[in-house]
């Protein structure tokens, strides 16, 4: 049975989430929408974007104030389920 101590993290904490996907116009907005759905206090100034060397992919890092493991799990599930997201770390 899972418990909230299944993680070494202590909440609340600053937690970076790295999301990679195709460099499409709406990718960053999709990521922002999913992240703010689960972390409404997310500061967009904490969002970093970097294009791949060929410009085909975009890496977005969102550093949130994580409040629980279930919150992080929900963010990762929603990100992974979106067709524009290739990887969420």
TORFI-588036 format. One record per residue: x, y, z of N, C-alpha, C in turn; residue number from 1. Coordinates in nm, 3 decimals. Each point is the difference from the previous one (the first is absolute). Example, Ala and Ser with C-alpha at 12.3 -4.5 7.8 and 13.67 -1.06 7.14 Angstrom:
<pts>
1.319;-0.569;0.780;-0.089;0.119;0.000;0.090;0.120;0.000;1
-0.035;0.105;-0.072;0.082;0.119;0.006;-0.077;0.109;0.073;2
</pts>
This chain:
<pts>
0.084;-0.118;0.000;-0.084;0.118;0.000;0.089;0.124;0.000;1
-0.032;0.094;-0.085;0.079;0.124;-0.012;-0.034;0.094;0.116;2
0.101;0.070;0.042;-0.023;0.103;0.103;0.066;0.128;-0.046;3
-0.030;0.107;0.069;0.057;0.129;-0.037;0.149;0.006;0.029;4
0.054;-0.099;0.070;0.143;-0.002;0.027;0.073;-0.086;-0.103;5
-0.064;-0.027;-0.114;0.065;-0.074;-0.108;0.097;0.088;-0.077;6
0.030;0.116;0.054;0.091;0.093;-0.066;0.096;0.057;0.103;7
0.117;0.038;-0.047;0.097;0.065;0.088;-0.021;0.151;0.007;8
-0.091;0.049;-0.082;-0.028;0.143;-0.003;-0.073;0.042;0.126;9
0.027;0.121;0.044;-0.075;0.059;0.110;-0.080;0.115;-0.058;10
-0.129;-0.002;0.024;-0.089;0.100;-0.058;-0.035;0.106;0.101;11
-0.020;0.122;-0.047;0.016;0.049;-0.137;0.147;0.015;-0.037;12
0.030;-0.007;-0.131;0.136;0.016;-0.048;-0.002;0.053;-0.143;13
0.109;0.062;-0.040;0.016;0.042;-0.139;0.038;-0.124;-0.080;14
-0.075;-0.025;-0.108;0.019;-0.123;-0.076;0.000;0.032;-0.149;15
0.113;-0.024;-0.069;0.004;0.025;-0.144;-0.059;-0.117;-0.079;16
-0.084;0.033;-0.095;-0.059;-0.099;-0.091;0.048;0.034;-0.140;17
0.064;-0.096;-0.066;0.051;0.023;-0.135;-0.089;-0.073;-0.099;18
-0.049;0.076;-0.098;-0.092;-0.053;-0.099;0.059;0.022;-0.138;19
0.001;-0.105;-0.081;0.053;0.012;-0.135;-0.106;-0.041;-0.102;20
-0.001;0.074;-0.112;-0.095;-0.031;-0.106;0.040;0.069;-0.128;21
-0.079;-0.023;-0.104;0.025;0.063;-0.129;-0.013;0.150;0.014;22
0.086;0.072;-0.070;-0.001;0.147;0.005;-0.118;0.051;-0.083;23
-0.117;0.001;0.061;-0.120;0.051;-0.064;-0.048;0.122;0.078;24
-0.070;0.088;-0.067;-0.042;0.126;0.060;-0.072;-0.016;0.133;25
-0.089;-0.098;0.008;-0.083;-0.012;0.120;0.063;-0.082;0.111;26
0.118;-0.060;-0.021;0.060;-0.090;0.099;0.018;0.066;0.136;27
0.062;0.117;0.004;0.025;0.066;0.129;-0.130;0.035;0.070;28
-0.102;0.042;-0.075;-0.129;0.033;0.062;-0.070;-0.124;0.054;29
0.013;-0.112;-0.069;-0.057;-0.126;0.048;0.065;-0.038;0.132;30
0.133;0.006;0.005;0.074;-0.034;0.121;-0.042;0.093;0.113;31
-0.006;0.129;-0.027;-0.038;0.098;0.101;-0.141;-0.030;0.053;32
-0.091;-0.032;-0.089;-0.136;-0.031;0.042;-0.008;-0.121;0.092;33
0.073;-0.104;-0.033;-0.001;-0.122;0.083;0.064;0.028;0.135;34
0.114;0.068;0.000;0.069;0.028;0.126;-0.085;0.088;0.091;35
-0.059;0.107;-0.055;-0.078;0.091;0.085;-0.132;-0.064;0.045;36
-0.047;-0.101;-0.071;-0.120;-0.072;0.045;0.027;-0.066;0.136;37
0.120;-0.053;0.017;0.035;-0.072;0.123;0.079;0.085;0.100;38
0.062;0.106;-0.049;0.076;0.091;0.086;-0.041;0.143;-0.035;39
-0.118;0.043;0.048;-0.056;0.130;-0.041;0.089;0.119;0.034;40
0.089;-0.016;0.096;0.088;0.110;0.038;0.130;0.001;-0.080;41
0.011;-0.084;-0.104;0.122;-0.006;-0.081;0.028;0.136;-0.062;42
0.125;0.044;0.015;0.044;0.128;-0.056;0.062;-0.025;-0.137;43
-0.064;0.055;-0.103;0.047;-0.022;-0.137;0.145;0.048;-0.019;44
0.047;0.089;0.087;0.139;0.045;-0.006;0.096;-0.115;0.034;45
-0.051;-0.106;0.060;0.082;-0.117;0.034;-0.003;-0.105;-0.111;46
-0.047;0.039;-0.117;-0.009;-0.091;-0.115;0.116;0.029;-0.094;47
0.084;-0.099;-0.024;0.115;0.016;-0.089;-0.022;-0.084;-0.125;48
0.033;0.059;-0.116;-0.015;-0.073;-0.126;0.132;-0.003;-0.075;49
0.027;-0.113;-0.063;0.121;-0.015;-0.078;-0.031;-0.088;-0.121;50
0.036;0.049;-0.117;-0.020;-0.077;-0.124;0.116;-0.096;-0.020;51
-0.027;-0.111;-0.065;0.106;-0.094;-0.034;0.091;0.062;-0.105;52
0.116;-0.058;-0.021;0.096;0.056;-0.096;-0.057;0.009;-0.141;53
-0.085;-0.096;-0.036;-0.062;0.002;-0.132;-0.128;0.082;-0.006;54
-0.047;0.043;0.117;-0.121;0.080;0.005;-0.130;-0.079;-0.013;55
0.009;-0.134;-0.001;-0.120;-0.082;-0.016;-0.073;-0.027;0.131;56
0.073;0.007;0.110;-0.057;-0.030;0.131;0.019;0.117;0.095;57
-0.086;0.004;0.101;0.007;0.105;0.101;-0.001;-0.066;0.137;58
0.089;0.049;0.086;0.005;-0.046;0.138;-0.052;0.113;0.088;59
-0.096;-0.031;0.085;-0.057;0.098;0.090;0.022;-0.050;0.142;60
0.058;0.083;0.086;0.016;-0.034;0.140;-0.086;0.093;0.083;61
-0.089;-0.060;0.079;-0.088;0.076;0.090;0.037;-0.037;0.143;62
0.043;0.096;0.077;0.032;-0.025;0.140;-0.119;0.045;0.084;63
-0.067;-0.098;0.059;-0.121;0.029;0.078;0.031;-0.013;0.149;64
-0.091;0.049;0.081;0.002;-0.029;0.142;-0.093;-0.119;0.018;65
0.061;-0.118;0.011;-0.077;-0.123;0.011;-0.052;-0.015;0.142;66
-0.126;-0.041;0.011;-0.061;-0.013;0.132;-0.021;-0.144;0.044;67
0.006;-0.095;-0.097;-0.021;-0.141;0.036;0.042;-0.090;-0.115;68
0.021;-0.128;0.033;0.031;-0.098;-0.103;-0.119;-0.021;-0.094;69
-0.124;-0.007;0.052;-0.114;-0.014;-0.091;-0.010;0.117;-0.099;70
0.036;0.119;0.042;0.000;0.116;-0.092;0.100;-0.024;-0.112;71
0.122;-0.041;0.034;0.102;-0.026;-0.102;-0.043;-0.114;-0.092;72
-0.056;-0.105;0.056;-0.048;-0.113;-0.081;-0.105;0.046;-0.101;73
-0.092;0.085;0.044;-0.106;0.049;-0.088;0.057;0.086;-0.112;74
0.098;0.083;0.031;0.064;0.083;-0.103;0.065;-0.089;-0.105;75
0.079;-0.099;0.046;0.069;-0.089;-0.093;-0.098;-0.081;-0.084;76
-0.110;-0.045;0.059;-0.099;-0.077;-0.075;-0.063;0.085;-0.109;77
-0.038;0.124;0.033;-0.062;0.088;-0.100;0.099;0.038;-0.109;78
0.123;0.030;0.038;0.101;0.035;-0.100;0.025;-0.118;-0.094;79
0.019;-0.119;0.056;0.030;-0.119;-0.080;-0.114;-0.038;-0.092;80
-0.122;0.033;0.038;-0.117;-0.036;-0.080;-0.021;0.095;-0.118;81
0.065;0.117;0.001;-0.022;0.096;-0.108;0.082;-0.038;-0.123;82
-0.061;0.004;-0.119;0.071;-0.044;-0.121;0.120;0.086;-0.040;83
0.006;0.126;0.042;0.115;0.084;-0.035;0.122;-0.027;0.090;84
-0.024;-0.062;0.115;0.108;-0.028;0.094;0.064;-0.134;-0.034;85
0.131;0.003;-0.022;0.073;-0.125;-0.029;0.056;-0.061;0.127;86
0.054;0.085;0.092;0.062;-0.048;0.123;-0.026;0.102;0.110;87
-0.028;-0.051;0.119;-0.011;0.085;0.119;0.087;-0.061;0.109;88
0.097;0.076;0.046;0.094;-0.049;0.102;-0.012;0.083;0.126;89
</pts>
